[in-house]
Amino acid sequence: MLKGLLLGVAGLAMTLTNAVPVFAQEVVKVGLILPMTGPFASTGRQVSAGAKAFIAAKGDTAGGKKIELIIRDDGGVADQTRRIAQELVVNEGTKVLAGFGLTPLAMAVAPVATQAKIPTVVMAAGTAAITKASPFITRTSGTLPQYSVPVGTWASQNGIKKVVTLVSDYGPGVDAEKWFTKEFKAKGGEIAEAVRIPLQNPDFAPFLQRVRDAKPDAVFVFLPSGVGSLFMKQFADRGLADAGIKLIATGDVTDDDILNSMGKPAIGTITGHFYATSHDSPENKAYVEAFEKANNKMRPNFMSVGGYDGMALIYNALEKTKGDASGPAFMEAVKGLSWTSPRGPVSIDPETRDIIQNIYIREVKEVNGQLHNVEFQTFSALKDPEKAEAK
Amino acid sequence: MLTILFDGVAYGMLLFILACGLTVTLGLMNFINLAHGAFAMTGGYVTVVMMNRYGISFYWCLPAAFLITAILGLILERTLYQWLYRADHLDQVLFSIGIVFMAVAGADYFMGGQQQLINLPPELSGRMDVFGVGIGRYRLFTIVICAVLALALQLILSKTRFGSRLRAAVDDRRVAMGLGINVPVVFALTFAFGSGLAGLGGAMGAEILGLEPNFPLKFMIYFLIVVSVGGTSTVSGPFLAAMLLGVADVAGKYYVPAIGPFVIYALMIIMLILRPNGLFSRGAGR
């Protein structure tokens, strides 16, 4: 009770102080909520660096308004994300929310976005259902179904008949398993077994042994990026590659940020994803150069591009509304936006507010002594299949 | 089948090395040290830094991880822990969990939040087939080292003069001091040794369990299961408990993947109902 009262008073004080000074140029505050500490800190680091890279490249005004970025750390805990979102909206007068490293974190904010009519840009989380949780949510990363299906297509076209799926047992993992399986079976493939690994799992040995004993042509894997590196080592150690089992995965497993530290075992892995640091385009070249310079040689990965494009979306939408950041107007402007991102051409689906983009099939190769995801096949302008099917 | 058993034993051995230091502090010194995992993590990071930044051989990293963690343990014991030996258990828990959080934040600050990877020497990676059983070389290495350590530990505690002094100091601090045993020194050395073992475990575990700043929190529960199932009065108890848990965990996840993660907890509950004081207890406490 007392706490609520205090919050109310504080909120009032804030609105008062905000109301008094009149600047020549109005400010639009963008609240970036990310896991900057804890096990998913690398997501927060990459996304925020991507967002900052955009501001550094394109200046800090859009639609005649000054853009102010407020970065907050939720530590990867959903109730924190929600509390911070409320604080940002109520106390700080934030007009746009963005960030969200994991599905549960984005889901927790959906009610806040709906009630306060705050445009919310998901920059990392990848479960398909997120954009259905509120009409004020849009997304600039990608969805698991979106980049699992092309992997299934590729596998069926390249002589892979029998696959074991191995995914982390939570939202995105289940999404990846479901859509890969669907596509692969539709093209005549066989799923020998579907293994789910608990999210907090220390040792992959039993699961990998199970895969080995099923003797498939390939194993399809989704794991959140940090865990992927550990998996890769054990995959090699268990001799699965020698047993003729090919590793195919979503791009999360061969995250560019940590790919180099995985070493030789990663070479030859086939993945599907929306961005690779080595993507060949002038936009990406400029982006990678600026990013590495600003971040002490850290490689930009797909999350950073989600952050970069999230800012691109906010800027473009504000230009379109002439600086009006109110929920309905902003979201109307978001629908159908299109621009050229470092990852290639992207647009926002007017019906689902989700991103439409190219998905690339890549192979891990050694390029100039560095490991890279090298793109070799493109599936153009894919929508999120889950929402496309629901229609 | 045998491969699963082998993997389980290797995993159990690793758990034992990680947890046996905790057995020593908890069981022998009667101190609840939840920060044990932080020492293990220190050992892991020592190895990562030495190998990846300075290119030192993995074999040298193991003793270094032991020594550095042991010294760190000694320093912390002298400066912080010793004041809490007589405090009640709640204070000890609060104090040590505070250390855990500081260690997590510190590791994140200095090393970053990502998974740390080490590249093993080639002779330790890969696997070989022995009579049709696939054996990971590194896991075999782990089993050998841990078995030797377990044996040595048991001998030190039961056969050496230091071991009997330690047991005397634990049983009755006042009488032991009256007999001229320098109890603070014995405790400090024991604590340092226990921390060192954790550091070694962390170094060896980096390859199998991974290493990131949340390591101490992630594995605290496993340490506590090993110690509570094994009981704290012997070394062999936790050893068998760790074996049992390792094999049960790996086999559970292999044969019934859907409920695999629950197997060890179910096992723990059954064990604690049947033998509330651990597998090999000397009867209800002192």
Boltz contact constraints between the chains, C-beta under 6 A:
constraints:
  - contact:
      token1: [A, 37]
      token2: [B, 108]
      max_distance: 6.0
  - contact:
      token1: [A, 39]
      token2: [B, 214]
      max_distance: 6.0
  - contact:
      token1: [A, 41]
      token2: [B, 113]
      max_distance: 6.0
  - contact:
      token1: [A, 42]
      token2: [B, 113]
      max_distance: 6.0
  - contact:
      token1: [A, 42]
      token2: [B, 114]
      max_distance: 6.0
  - contact:
      token1: [A, 195]
      token2: [B, 257]
      max_distance: 6.0
  - contact:
      token1: [A, 198]
      token2: [B, 261]
      max_distance: 6.0
  - contact:
      token1: [A, 202]
      token2: [B, 209]
      max_distance: 6.0
  - contact:
      token1: [A, 203]
      token2: [B, 11]
      max_distance: 6.0
  - contact:
      token1: [A, 203]
      token2: [B, 208]
      max_distance: 6.0
  - contact:
      token1: [A, 205]
      token2: [B, 7]
      max_distance: 6.0
  - contact:
      token1: [A, 205]
      token2: [B, 250]
      max_distance: 6.0
  - contact:
      token1: [A, 206]
      token2: [B, 250]
      max_distance: 6.0
  - contact:
      token1: [A, 206]
      token2: [B, 253]
      max_distance: 6.0
  - contact:
      token1: [A, 206]
      token2: [B, 254]
      max_distance: 6.0
  - contact:
      token1: [A, 209]
      token2: [B, 254]
      max_distance: 6.0
  - contact:
      token1: [A, 210]
      token2: [B, 254]
      max_distance: 6.0
  - contact:
      token1: [A, 226]
      token2: [B, 115]
      max_distance: 6.0
  - contact:
      token1: [A, 229]
      token2: [B, 115]
      max_distance: 6.0
  - contact:
      token1: [A, 229]
      token2: [B, 117]
      max_distance: 6.0
  - contact:
      token1: [A, 230]
      token2: [B, 115]
      max_distance: 6.0
  - contact:
      token1: [A, 230]
      token2: [B, 210]
      max_distance: 6.0
  - contact:
      token1: [A, 237]
      token2: [B, 125]
      max_distance: 6.0
  - contact:
      token1: [A, 237]
      token2: [B, 136]
      max_distance: 6.0
  - contact:
      token1: [A, 239]
      token2: [B, 127]
      max_distance: 6.0
  - contact:
      token1: [A, 258]
      token2: [B, 114]
      max_distance: 6.0
  - contact:
      token1: [A, 261]
      token2: [B, 117]
      max_distance: 6.0
  - contact:
      token1: [A, 263]
      token2: [B, 119]
      max_distance: 6.0
